[in-house]
Amino acid sequence: MNTQKINLNNVSENKKQDENILVIKRDYLFPKSSFQGLQKPSESVFGSDFLYVIMAKKEFLPRSLMEQDFNYKQVIPYLIFKHEEKYFLMQRKAKASETRLQSKYSLGIGGHIRQEDIRTEDIAQWANREFLEEIDYSGKFEIKFLGILNDDSNDVGKVHVGFVYLLEGDSSEIYVKEELESGVLLTIEELHGFYDRMEPWSKIVLDFLK
């Protein structure tokens, strides 16, 4: 009798790709015109408060479909960790779930939002699950909203919108978990040595931080 081996990693990945995630139609988020880069929200760009728009118009749709649908934006909290004058730079694994970002370096800790993640109307709180899943950190931190990141220059950016937060921690004891390859605290000057190997969003954030 022939038997077929099942790759449990593929099963897990297929389940992750098919989970329902928070999205909003591009036209609701950008009723007039979109922008490129990292900006603070304003009435002229968003028409009304961005959080109100998301809460009023949010949908939860399969990730596998949303990765290819340019009519929607997947809402991604993107957390930048800083301790004193150093920022936490991470490298994604060569077999990362997002194949278009495999082995890239990232300044942002972030991920998709599922319906069960929304317990308040604070996007920063929605990101707490992702931070704890990917990062081992027991210190305290203060959080500051930096702005909204939009990048339509590539296929990954076209279907995502980032809400960027700076976490200023009181401890340098921060480490990646198994979802990431490595992580290290570096100064702005040291980060420039990795610029060409960073994912697009991280390049935008680094340019902003300069």
DRENGUNU-550384 format. One record per residue: x, y, z of N, C-alpha, C, O, CB in turn. Coordinates in steps of 0.001 Angstrom, whole numbers, plus 500000, padded with zeros to 6 digits. Atoms other than C-alpha are relative to their C-alpha. Glycine has a CB too. Example, Ala and Ser with C-alpha at 12.3 -4.5 7.8 and 13.67 -1.06 7.14 Angstrom:
BEGIN
500890498810500000512300495500507800500900501200500000501936501181500665499008500027501246;499180498810499940513670498940507140499230501090500730499739502198500899500414500462498585;
This chain:
BEGIN
500850498798500000500000500000500000500879501243500000501805501348500805499042500011501231;499243498753500066501354503431499039499559500939501107498367501087501378499829500673498629;500310499013498966501568505982501808500563501341499589501560501403498870500566499570501375;499574498638500318501941509744501518500406500718501275499635500791502231498877500778499274;499523499246498856504039511743503943499450501414499959499405502045498904501529500019500037;500551498648499906502524514995505144501024500906500656501517500616501746498667500012500795;499088499004499448504773517983505690499228500889500962498431501724500535500663500844498874;500750499244498998503485519452508955500274501480499918499411502286500267500326499505501382;499683498574500167505259522740508251499113500621498942498650501752499095501477500192499625;500875499496501063503257523117505043498568500102500480497863501045500121500073499100498768;501359499966499460500020522297506871499829501239500860498839501961500746499693498722500820;500056498825499129500777524948509466500006501274499184499276502214499499501171500002500982;499904498793500813501695527477506788498707500240499225498261501381499107501185499901499035;501262499846500726498530526805504757498909500539500914498099501369500502499564498664499393;500982499521499025496439527347507890500214501482500275499256502250500371500090499192501312;499692498603499725498241530627508569499588500874498830499048501962499029501490500176500297;500340499224501181497738531812504991498495500140499827498038501097499201500603499363498769;501447499970500181494006531052505178499252500636501167498022500699501138499495498611499789;500684499368498882493280532793508487499395501334499563499923502002498675500967500206501180;500641498730500310490936535772508364500740501133500711500959501081501922498505499977500409;499210498899499462492843539017508856499290501332499759498425501445498891501405500018499368;500599498668500106491916542678509291500466500702498734501664500847498495500347500849501229;499710499246501214491709544568506003499017501155499877497957501162500501499933499088498750;500885498877500315490211547799504763500168500341498537501279500295498009500302501239500898;499900499653501409489390548828501234500870501241499827500772502210500581498602500231499396;499075498898500278492029551108499775499257501335499873499742502359500356500792499716498713;500736498752500229489392553687498782499487500622501294499331501840501372498835499749499064;500412499460498705488204554033502382501187500641500723501052501691501351499381498891500873;498818499488499319491722554547503688500567501228499303501027502173499944501061498921500087;499494498885500801492751556856500866498879500520499092498896500247497892501239499562499155;501155499549500789489516558558499705500362500996498900499638501113497911498980500624500910;499603499015501007491373561247497760501213499506499221501138499310498008500307501358500660;498803500517500655494868560041497003500904499390501059500875499790502223500743501122499209;499075500634499079497498557826498569501315500776500008501506501696499213500234498519499614;498691499369499920501007558864499544501048498907500060500716497736500246500104500947501233;498885500922499897504420557216499552500867500384501192501215501552501367500828499990498698;499103499752498891506530556857502672499311499923501341498245499322501474500637501329499845;500498499993498633505969557407506385499557501407500366500353502346500354501075499488500985;500566498687499700503661560262507381499073499924501203498469498889501484499245500551498787;501038499881498988501600561437510305498657500161499284498602500822498247500282501205500966;501305499872500656497863561142509457499496501428500041499775502174500979498983499076500653;500575498658500049496041564280508424498648499954499305498334499018498571500950500982499274;501326499927500614492587565326507364500079499999498476499229499410497809499269501248500478;499905499876501453493768566100503842500264498657499333499886498446498181501096500984499630;499687501300500581495003562540503326498901498984500280498512498233499385501328499489500536;500905501061499596492498560430505229498540500414500059497674499543500148500409499486501317;501382499572499969489340562570505272499406499989501389498522500797501673499189499140499110;500453500064498615488739561618508923501011499186500792501965498652500224498566499379500107;499049500724499162490499559984511839500193498568499503499223497845499274499526499993501457;499710501306500602492256556842510574499439498842500811498981497856500235501492499825499841;500513501091499184491208554691513526498490499867499864497954498759499824500376500211501458;501445500034500197487571555668513124499660499314498684498730498510498615499416501420500029;500246500598501314487743554707509451500189498487500058499374497730499530500937500614498939;499738501436499908489273551327510245498907499287500781498411498246500349501357499748500653;501019500648499184486783550519512989498645499968499294497877499018499447499872500714501336;501295499914500683483853551615510830499945499131498744498882498621498390499702501444499633;499986500659501312484946549918507591500790498694499981501006498128498910500572500936498972;499132501185499964487030546947508744499267498758499495498052498620499634500516499759501428;500473501311500416486606543508507240501037498966500420502210499290500603499741499949498460;499090501100499708488114540140508103499865498977498876498848498292498761499696499357501402;500045500832501200488971538192504958501232499096499950502240499390500591499915500878498725;498887500958500040491239535221504101501301500640499505501323501323498481499638498820499104;498703499429500354494898536199503986500458499557498613501036500341497860501042499611501036;499551500517501295495542533972500973499416500796498835500059500941497796499619498528499862;500626499191501045493127536089498932500500501437500046500720502050499002498477499969500141;499617498599499833494188539461500326501424500287499515501742501421499159499871500396501456;498626499790500464497837538936499363500053500344498512501060500856498023500841498756500272;500020499760501440496777539235495717498976501054499577498841501333498386499716498712499280;501079499065500322493960541807495916500426501427500320500465501822501486498716499639500774;499505498639499816495201545366495386498894500991500355499169502175500548500704500459498750;501105499131499578491746546758496252499939500141501518499222500996502038498673499455499478;500007499995498543492430546064499935501396500269500557502409499994499914499468498671500533;498765499844499248495080547032502454499897499179501285498925499302502029500281501502500315;499913500738498756496076544632505240500631500917501051501696501488500815500825498681499821;499544499079498961496517546611508476501072499315500858500818498281501476498804500472500883;498859500598499308499920545915510054500585500975501026501151501993500627501081499579498986;499222499226499026501170547394513355501479499658499815501831498488499666499532499702501474;498576500190500294504934547872512886500785500680501109500850501908501166500391500578498582;499389499494498781506932548257516102501517500070499873502167499075499553499615499126501184;498559499786500040510447549718516185500507500087501436500060500946502197500363501293499192;499493500003498634512387548925519367501309500782500094502216500610499281500202498563500491;498810499179499776514959551393520703500406499918501467499568500003502365499745501475499586;499449499908498646517212551237523747501179500963499970502172500739499278500436498591500539;499020498915500032519237554361524451500139500483498553499156500969497993501388499532500576;499859499500501370520671555234521014500151498865498993500730499050497923501199500935499904;499888501149500895520412551776519457498620499437499673497703499466500494500885498912500628;501258500568500491517655550131517413500185498501499755501270498039499401499533500721498693;499934501457500120516811546427517249499790499587498546498709499770497986498946499325500913;500060500468501383517585544988513812499889498488499995500671497799500650501242500461499195;500233501439500075516267541521512990500197499497498582500067500243497611498594499656500491;499942500637501314516837539105510163498952498905499932498834498074500833501413499425499717;501004501043500203514030536984508809500686498706499567501773498734498991498948500441498946;499442501281500394514640533294508258499927499809498485499109500427497803499271498865500712;499999500301501432515442531930504803498711499315499569498368499313498387501195499123499646;501268500663500294512163529995505046498837500727500657497864500097501072500037498545500465;501077499202499408510017532860506395498709499808499223498729499547498020500382501491500036;501297500249500626506296532552505696499729500938498837499112500538497850498899500132501022;500123499053501108506358535691503530501224499830499108502290500385499375499871501485500517;498864500366500840508541534366500719500694501207499386501891501158499102499549499072498907;499414498819500628509071537845499269500931500757500939501635501671500507498906500923499517;499153499320499017510861538912502473501020499059500640501655499419501632499138500628501081;499101500980499410512940535807503156501431500517500085501957501080499125499964498717499201;498612499628499701516386536497504701500231501510500052501364501942500267500915499398498969;499846498548499947515742540262504618500168500464501450499729499800502388498785500699499346;499868499383498685516683542490507535498825500940500245498335501594499324501342500762500120;501179499210499675513882544278509366500202500772501297500754500248502265498770499103500106;500044499197498779513589547098511894498666499865500707498529500271501861500270501461499683;501359500032499479509916546368512443499562498641500505499803497619499863499062500450498955;500645501185499449508190543822514650498511500179499732497896501107500258500311499807501553;501401499790500341504730543355513249499356498766499430500007497743499219499868501124499027;500714501132500565502083541097511868498549500327499764498072501407500111500117498802500900;501406499821500320498535540666510724499144499986501259499530499413502278499536498919499038;500928499919498876495596541365513028498796499104499720498130499227498692499550501470500249;501179500860500101492956538712513583498877500580500858499120501437501707500333498542500439;501143499440499285489491539393514940500137499841501513499733500724502270498716499340499527;499866500229498559490329537883518335501067500892500634501136500995501859500334498541500264;498985499089499476493246540337518667499413501347500409500017502073501198501088500210498968;500584498679499768490907543341518777499152499970501269497997499542501263499145500450498782;500708499943498718489959543833522408499786501441500447499001501699501360500775499229501072;500174498575499741490261547633522479500013500705498652500125500057497612501120500562500959;499925499231501238490237550423519906501374500673499868501491501760499302498873501059499955;498646499478500031493974550972520259500875499058499174501126497925499585500564500169501438;499204500844500886496106549646517393501278499543500688501741498427500448500336500748498708;498789500384499281499173549648519650499758498767500859500631497906500975500495501157500869;500339501167499198497411547161521913499786498770499128500079497649499543498755500274500830;500203501128500905496485545013518932501327499325499671501374498123499407499307500464498712;498681500520500372500208544603518248500650499196501113501663498535500883500910501136499610;499367500632498850500938543211521692500211498500499794501249497960500176499165500234501240;499887501447500246500296539603520648501195499699499114501985498802499410498714499453499352;498915500259500947502706539779517748501362500243500634502302499478500417499840500874498760;498734499684499338505436541409519828500420498854500920501579498439500914499879501316500801;499704501067499052505204538688522488500280498673499302501020497839499826498850499836500971;499768501236500738505128535926519872501406499955499409502033498896499377498966499846498895;498739499983500733508285537028518087501203500424500833502339500126500466499877500907498835;498909499396499241510349538745520794499980499565501463498920499465502082499923501517499909;499832500305498582511677537751524209500542501254500678501723501578500549500958498768500221;499612498753499332511735540953526277499159500159501262497931500085501209499819501236499049;500718499897498734510838541433529938500104501382500626499582501607501718500517498972500965;499871498653499461511746545098530420498754500837499788497737500344499302501177500688499381;501096499061500207509490548133530366500309500868498783501464501013498382499770500878501264;499777499090501122508968550485527449498883501031499925497768500805500393500098499220498677;500986498973500324507195553674526449499743499933498502500658499677497721500486501430500433;500355500132501406505339553706523148499592501353499420498872502127500050498866498980499827;500277498736500679505129556585520678499587499714498563500256498958497858501238500940500041;500464500173501375503151556731517435500842500863499055500939502077499234498495500366499879;499173499274500967505430557681514515499214500417498756499440501500498216501187499145499589;500771499637501186502957557615511632499522498788499221499677497646499653500823500882499102;500542501042500868501358555632508840500935499806498819501378500769498194498567500358499516;499048500329501053503538553849506310499271499385498814498548498399498956501086499040500524;500574500546501226502433553278502739501080499943498923501812500909498708498789500851499523;498997500183501047504601551899499948499399499168498881499293497947498994501283499324500560;500605500684501135503007551038496627501003499711498886500616499479497741498863500823499455;498969500207501011506326550557494840500262498530499697500987498212498754501273500651500441;499793501432500213506209546751495120498734499250500387497845499816501023501218499480500816;501224500772499795503632543955495330499691499751501470498521499660501841500104498685499284;500251500181498573504100543411499078499376501267500580498367501207501282501309499647500748;500494498734499477503585547077499883498613500367499501497848501013500217500949501087499651;501290499638500583500580547408497595498813499442500780497715499993500712499933499519498578;501114500626499282498488545146499825500111500155501517499372499509502260499926498528499648;499831499784498562499689546373503246500064501495500312500473502302499478501274499291500508;499799498651499480499544549564505293500505499851501433499953499075502213498671500862499934;499384500146498697501721550020508375499677501139500945499652502301500538501470499885499847;500162499007498945500989551828511631501228499870500895501349498924501673498647499796500814;498654500122499452504465552537512951500089500619501391499689501762501609501013500657499068;499836499558498619505252552812516657501454499813500425502111498851500027499049499223500947;498669500104499420508524553448518468499865499555501454499196500214502251500767501355499897;499977500495498630509042551399521631501369500341500596502389499824500141499717498450500056;498742499638499341511694552952523879500115499205501292499424499490502270500076501538500282;499874500907498880512813550251526288501072500394500989501998501139500667500273498645499506;499025499687498957514716550442529543501026498891500185501834498949501111499291500258501309;499074501122499897516649547204528966500524499616498616499814499727497616499313498792500671;499401500482501251519002545893526292499834498495499845500301497911498867501483500366499943;500190501455500035517979542305527070498791499669499120497688499440499616499808499426501443;501066500291500962515932541663523945500528498991498988501642499127498481499503501306499285;499558501091500860516089538549521787498838499568499099497669499761499432500523498799500849;501023500524500895514254537007518848499628498586500418500421497878501038500485500023498538;500422501377499807512242533816519110500169499241498689500832499727497773498532499932500495;499708500897501114512118530991516589499488500473498650499931499966497619499429498672500284;500521499524501277510156532906513937501015500852499236500861501080498036498734500797500229;498987499145500613513220535080513257501370499347500124501599498511500998500006501400500652;498660500583500026516833534238512467500900500575501089501575499832501802500637500223498641;499099499357499054518639536794514629499533501416500293498639501938499627501435500011499461;500320498614499666518470540214516265501145500631500767501796499965501573498704500081500817;498898499308499346520973542834517439499683501489500097499030502047499216501325499770499236;500172498562499821520946546399518782501143500745499318502316500450499546499934500364501503;498999499264500772522729548856516482499676501490499980498516501883500106500083499454498565;500198498566500163523234552603516139499510500295498585499556499430497711501306500772500297;500437499591501338521842554523513172501128499808498989500902499311497886499534501472500007;498857500122500899525317554601511640500263498534499649500547498212498496501250500627500637;499766501425500248525719550835512024498903499396499136499169498494498342500097499240501319;501113500522500797522289550192510507500209500232498511499755499441497684498693500642500439;499790499696501416523391551806507264500771498903499278500644498747498063500735501315499857;499265501095500616525692548858506665499106498866499521499535498023498733501004499465500964;500951501044500384522586546657506286498919500528499050498012499790498664499349499406501245;501078499325500724520528549120504245499592499251498728498401499054498490500424501415499645;500305500649501274520767547309500896499329498644500176498717498125499242501262499834499194;500598501315499750519611544059502526498740500092500855498204499071501286501010499088500677;501225499813499214516656545550504409498759499846499129498799500072497919499999501380500672;501271500004500695513037545000503482499585501453499746500023502349500468498912499232500819;500342498620500380511446548078501837499465500861501133499861502021501251498992499974498912;500550499190498901509474549223504907501099500458500951501070501589501437498937499205500775;498924499639499073512614549174507051500895501089499427501403501931500168500835498774500341;499240498916500631514463551336504545499275501325500184499904502346500465500219499713498497;500791498771499823511633553878504749500090500484501431500249501681501671498526499767499614;499917499621498593511706553820508553501372500542500326501476501539501040499679498813500899;498645499531499711515490554212508671500224501396499426500833502244500078501041499020499433;499904498652500583515323557199506306499267501009500854499728502142500996499437500018498576;500782499134499141512678558695508591500748500293501299500777501436501756498643499368500297;499301499850498734514732558104511754501230500889499884501616501536500858500399498650500528;498818499157500205517758559879510271499685501473500193500570502317500056500572499777498610;
